[in-house]
Amino acid sequence: MKFPLMKNNILESDLSPVINLLREKDPRLTSGPKVKEFETSWSKWLGVKYSVFINSGSSANLLCMALLKERFPDGGDIIVPPFTWSSDISSILWMGFNPVFIDIKLSTLGLNTNLVIDEIEKNKNIKAIFLTHAQGINGLDNRLINYIKEKNIYLIEDVCESHGVVLDNGQKAGSVGDVSCFSFYYAHHMSTIEGGMVCTNDESTYESLRMLRSHGMVREISNEKFKKKWVDDYQDLNEKFIFTKPAFNFRNNEIGALIGIQQLKRLDDMVKKRSENFEYFLSLLPDWCFKEFNLNGQSNYAFNVILKEANETLMNKLEKKLEENGIEYRRGSAGGGNQMRQPYVKSIYNFTEKDFKEIAPITDHIHFYGMYLGNYPELTFDSIKEIASIISSVE
């Protein structure tokens, strides 16, 4: 494949600290001081008080919803876009909540603020918004931020594809919500091979996350006052093995943390290059492509190619041309396109073609007439020009 969808962004220099660790006589490999160092560095970079390093972005999604389950044990409705990764919706279902699908704006690939507000005003069972900053574009405008604060709506930010996005208020995406989740999969903006992070500004939430990450164990609590309460209340138990929550092992390790520490040092430069690549790519696209994305504060994850109008013939020609020239693509753009069409959702809610068109017309248009191509820091302007030229040759 001449132009793959993803490329490994782990450099030899990222692995040097790992090799040095492995050469030690008795190295600490499980979660330890390097995990804490990475969490502290990440929190400083993002502009939050607390971060918890875990084993994947999907696990981050699940832990965010586990926190919400503690707040709302009887469940409720969660606003979520159908243009997102499956684990956002899966975590809602796993925790006994009901996803309420709200369509996106084409310019942001994020929730349509007007539709979100309309839903909250009429649906008093809404417990939270699970918002996705999709593919490096800001999905949270000031109007929605202010509305959420006014109505005291719980906000989860999924920033798995959007490290470094800057919101209109100057904060980084992932620093506004009650909690936020990131992915460090090998081809994302930065990588720990596999990994994720959950972030918050609330100490109680942070301590809950630390326990949820590790079997619900009290010994994971960092605040001695919080820990003492549990120990005093359960004096019949070994304080090293008090399990407060039905939880599992979501921990990461020292190797992942070491790579993350190295990657974080150049994350801003990688974000800058991805953003420059995307703006140059858009400038070269033909007029039959949608190009009016909100580029303010963007940190592009992938090159979006979306037809302005529904045209199956043109879409088929485009796919054939890309395949002939070794350009990998993902049709439907987000993983699996419109999540309402996926079996794990459709089998529960029995959505019809009419539902897809009425509830999520923008997402459904992208499902059939959109795709994305690979964008990575080492992609040159000459290569981008070649890719755009091949796309423009389709008629």
C-alpha positions in Angstrom: 0.0 0.0 0.0 1.6 3.2 -1.2 -0.4 5.5 1.2 -1.7 3.4 4.1 -4.5 4.5 6.4 -2.3 4.4 9.5 1.4 4.4 10.3 3.3 3.5 13.4 4.5 6.7 15.0 6.8 5.1 17.6 10.4 6.1 16.9 13.7 4.3 17.9 14.3 7.1 20.4 11.0 6.3 22.1 12.2 2.7 22.7 15.6 3.6 24.1 14.3 4.1 27.7 12.4 0.9 27.4 15.5 -1.0 26.4 17.4 0.5 29.3 14.7 -0.5 31.7 14.7 -4.1 30.4 18.4 -4.3 30.8 18.2 -3.6 34.6 18.8 -6.5 36.8 15.3 -6.6 38.3 13.2 -4.1 36.4 9.8 -2.9 37.6 7.5 -3.5 34.6 4.0 -3.4 36.1 2.4 -0.1 36.9 4.8 2.0 39.0 6.6 5.3 39.2 6.8 5.9 35.4 3.1 5.5 35.1 2.7 8.2 37.8 5.2 10.4 36.0 3.4 10.0 32.7 0.0 10.9 34.3 1.5 14.0 35.9 3.1 15.2 32.7 -0.1 14.5 30.7 -2.3 16.4 33.2 0.1 19.4 33.0 -0.1 19.3 29.2 -3.9 19.0 29.1 -4.6 21.5 31.8 -6.4 19.3 34.3 -5.7 18.2 37.9 -5.8 14.4 37.5 -5.2 11.7 35.0 -5.3 7.9 35.2 -3.3 5.9 32.7 -5.1 2.7 31.6 -4.9 0.0 28.9 -7.0 1.4 26.0 -9.3 4.2 24.9 -12.2 1.7 24.9 -11.5 1.0 28.6 -11.5 4.8 29.2 -14.9 5.0 27.6 -16.2 2.2 29.9 -14.7 3.6 33.1 -16.3 7.0 32.3 -19.7 5.3 32.1 -18.9 3.2 35.3 -18.5 6.5 37.1 -21.8 7.7 35.8 -23.5 4.5 37.0 -22.3 5.2 40.5 -24.0 8.6 40.2 -27.2 7.3 38.5 -27.6 3.6 39.6 -31.0 3.4 38.0 -29.6 4.4 34.6 -31.3 6.9 32.3 -30.8 8.5 28.9 -27.4 9.5 27.5 -27.0 11.8 24.5 -24.5 10.4 22.1 -23.7 11.0 18.3 -24.1 8.0 15.9 -20.9 9.3 14.3 -18.4 7.9 16.8 -16.5 4.7 17.7 -18.5 1.7 18.9 -17.1 1.6 22.4 -18.8 4.9 23.3 -22.2 3.4 22.7 -21.2 -0.1 23.9 -20.2 1.4 27.3 -23.5 3.1 27.6 -25.3 -0.1 26.9 -23.1 -2.2 29.2 -23.8 0.2 32.1 -27.5 -0.1 31.7 -28.2 3.3 30.2 -30.1 4.2 27.0 -28.3 6.0 24.1 -30.3 8.9 22.7 -28.8 9.5 19.2 -28.4 13.1 18.2 -27.0 14.0 14.7 -23.9 16.0 14.0 -23.0 19.1 12.1 -21.0 18.5 8.9 -18.6 21.3 9.6 -17.5 19.9 13.0 -18.4 16.2 12.8 -19.6 16.8 16.3 -23.0 17.0 18.0 -25.4 19.6 16.7 -25.8 22.0 19.6 -29.3 23.1 18.6 -30.5 19.5 18.5 -28.8 18.7 21.8 -30.5 21.6 23.6 -33.9 20.7 22.1 -33.6 17.1 23.4 -32.6 18.2 26.9 -35.4 20.7 27.1 -38.0 18.0 26.2 -36.4 14.9 27.8 -36.1 15.1 31.6 -34.5 11.7 31.8 -31.2 12.9 30.2 -28.4 12.1 32.6 -25.3 13.1 30.6 -23.9 14.0 27.2 -21.2 11.7 25.8 -19.6 14.0 23.3 -17.1 13.0 20.6 -14.4 15.3 19.2 -14.2 13.4 16.0 -11.1 13.2 13.9 -9.3 16.2 15.3 -12.1 18.7 15.0 -13.6 20.7 17.9 -17.0 19.3 18.7 -17.9 21.5 21.7 -18.8 25.2 21.0 -19.1 27.9 23.7 -22.9 27.9 23.5 -23.1 24.2 24.5 -20.4 24.7 27.2 -22.4 27.5 28.8 -25.7 25.6 28.5 -24.2 22.5 30.1 -22.9 24.6 33.0 -26.3 26.4 33.4 -28.3 23.1 33.4 -25.6 21.2 35.4 -25.5 18.4 32.8 -22.8 15.8 33.2 -20.3 15.9 30.3 -18.0 13.1 29.1 -15.6 14.2 26.4 -14.3 11.5 24.0 -11.0 12.9 22.7 -9.5 9.6 21.5 -9.0 11.0 17.9 -8.4 14.6 18.8 -5.3 15.2 21.0 -4.4 18.8 21.1 -7.7 20.3 19.8 -8.1 23.8 21.2 -11.7 24.9 22.0 -13.1 28.4 21.2 -12.5 29.3 24.9 -8.8 28.5 24.7 -8.9 25.3 26.7 -7.8 22.0 25.3 -10.5 19.5 24.4 -10.7 17.1 27.3 -10.3 19.7 30.0 -13.9 21.0 30.1 -16.0 17.9 30.8 -16.6 16.2 34.1 -14.4 13.4 32.7 -12.6 12.9 29.4 -11.1 9.9 27.7 -8.1 9.6 25.3 -6.6 6.7 23.3 -3.0 6.0 22.7 -3.4 3.4 20.0 -0.4 2.9 17.9 -1.5 5.2 15.0 -3.2 8.0 17.0 -1.6 11.4 17.5 0.6 9.8 20.1 1.0 6.2 21.1 1.9 3.9 24.0 1.4 0.9 21.7 -2.0 0.3 23.4 -3.3 2.6 26.0 -5.7 5.3 27.2 -6.2 8.0 29.7 -9.1 9.2 31.8 -8.9 12.8 33.0 -10.8 14.9 35.5 -10.6 18.0 37.8 -12.5 16.4 40.6 -10.6 14.6 43.4 -13.4 12.2 44.4 -13.8 11.2 40.7 -10.0 10.7 40.5 -9.9 8.4 43.5 -12.9 6.4 42.1 -11.0 6.0 38.8 -7.9 4.8 40.6 -10.0 2.1 42.3 -12.0 1.2 39.1 -8.7 0.7 37.3 -7.5 -1.9 39.7 -10.3 -4.3 40.9 -12.0 -1.6 43.0 -9.3 -1.9 45.7 -9.0 0.6 48.5 -5.2 0.5 48.5 -5.2 2.3 45.2 -6.6 5.5 46.8 -3.9 8.2 47.0 -5.7 10.4 49.5 -5.0 8.9 53.0 -8.1 10.6 54.5 -10.3 8.9 51.9 -8.5 5.6 52.4 -8.8 5.7 56.2 -12.6 5.9 56.0 -12.8 2.6 54.2 -10.2 0.9 56.4 -12.0 2.1 59.6 -15.4 0.9 58.3 -14.1 -2.6 57.4 -11.8 -3.5 60.2 -12.7 -7.2 59.7 -10.8 -7.1 56.3 -7.2 -7.0 55.4 -6.8 -3.3 54.4 -4.7 -4.4 51.4 -7.6 -6.3 50.0 -10.7 -4.3 50.5 -12.7 -4.3 47.2 -15.2 -1.4 47.1 -16.6 -1.8 43.6 -17.3 -4.6 41.2 -14.3 -3.8 39.0 -11.5 -5.4 36.9 -7.9 -4.8 35.9 -7.6 -1.9 33.5 -4.0 -1.0 34.4 -1.2 -0.2 32.0 2.5 -0.7 32.7 5.9 1.0 32.9 6.8 0.2 29.3 3.7 2.0 28.0 4.4 4.9 30.3 8.0 5.3 29.2 6.9 5.4 25.6 4.2 7.9 26.4 6.6 10.2 28.2 8.8 10.3 25.1 5.9 10.8 22.7 4.4 13.6 24.8 7.6 15.7 24.3 6.8 16.0 20.6 3.0 15.8 20.6 2.6 19.5 19.9 4.9 19.3 16.9 3.0 16.3 15.6 -0.4 18.1 16.0 1.0 21.1 14.1 2.1 19.0 11.2 -1.2 17.0 11.0 -3.1 20.3 11.0 -1.0 21.8 8.3 -1.3 18.6 6.2 -5.1 18.7 6.5 -5.5 22.4 5.5 -3.2 21.9 2.5 -5.2 18.7 1.5 -8.5 20.6 1.7 -7.1 23.4 -0.5 -6.5 20.9 -3.3 -9.8 19.0 -3.3 -12.3 19.3 -6.2 -15.5 21.3 -5.8 -17.6 18.1 -5.4 -16.0 17.5 -2.0 -17.2 19.2 1.2 -14.5 21.5 2.4 -16.1 23.9 4.9 -14.8 22.2 8.1 -14.3 24.2 11.2 -10.5 24.5 11.3 -10.2 26.6 14.4 -8.0 24.8 16.9 -8.1 21.6 14.8 -5.6 18.7 15.2 -6.6 16.5 12.2 -6.6 12.8 12.7 -7.4 11.8 9.1 -8.2 13.4 5.7 -11.9 13.6 5.3 -13.4 13.2 1.8 -17.1 13.7 1.8 -19.3 14.2 -1.3 -21.4 17.3 -1.2 -24.3 15.4 -2.8 -25.4 11.8 -2.8 -23.9 10.2 -5.8 -23.3 6.4 -5.8 -21.7 6.4 -9.2 -19.1 9.0 -8.2 -18.4 7.3 -4.9 -17.8 4.0 -6.6 -15.4 5.6 -9.1 -13.6 7.3 -6.3 -13.1 4.0 -4.4 -11.9 2.3 -7.5 -9.4 5.1 -8.3 -8.0 5.0 -4.8 -7.6 1.3 -4.8 -5.8 1.4 -8.2 -3.3 3.9 -6.8 -2.6 2.2 -3.5 -4.4 4.7 -1.3 -6.1 3.1 1.6 -9.4 4.5 2.9 -12.1 3.9 5.4 -15.6 4.3 3.9 -18.1 5.7 6.3 -15.3 7.7 7.9 -15.9 7.0 11.7 -15.3 3.3 12.6 -18.2 1.5 11.0 -20.1 4.6 9.8 -23.5 5.3 11.2 -23.5 3.3 14.5 -27.3 3.1 14.4 -26.9 0.7 11.5 -24.6 -1.7 13.3 -26.1 -5.0 14.5 -25.2 -4.4 18.2 -27.5 -1.3 18.1 -30.0 -2.1 15.4 -30.9 -5.5 17.0 -31.9 -3.7 20.3 -33.8 -0.7 18.9 -35.0 -2.1 15.5 -34.2 1.1 13.6 -35.6 1.4 10.1 -34.3 3.2 7.0 -36.8 6.0 7.9 -35.2 6.3 11.3 -31.7 6.6 9.9 -32.8 9.4 7.6 -34.9 11.3 10.2 -32.7 10.9 13.3 -29.2 11.2 11.7 -29.3 12.5 8.1 -25.8 14.0 8.2 -24.3 10.9 9.7 -26.1 8.7 7.3 -24.9 10.8 4.3 -21.3 10.3 5.5 -22.0 6.6 6.0 -22.6 6.2 2.2 -20.8 9.1 0.7 -17.9 9.8 3.0 -14.5 8.3 3.9 -11.2 9.2 5.3 -7.6 8.7 4.2 -4.4 8.5 6.3 -2.7 11.6 7.7 0.5 11.3 9.6 3.4 13.7 10.4 5.8 12.2 7.9 3.4 12.7 5.0 5.0 15.3 2.7 3.2 18.1 0.8 4.3 16.4 -2.4 2.6 13.2 -1.4 -0.6 15.1 -0.3 -0.6 16.8 -3.7 -0.3 13.4 -5.4 -3.3 12.0 -3.4 -5.4 15.1 -4.1 -4.6 14.9 -7.8 -5.8 11.4 -8.0 -9.0 12.3 -6.2 -9.5 15.3 -8.6 -9.1 13.0 -11.6 -12.4 11.3 -10.7 -15.4 12.6 -12.7 
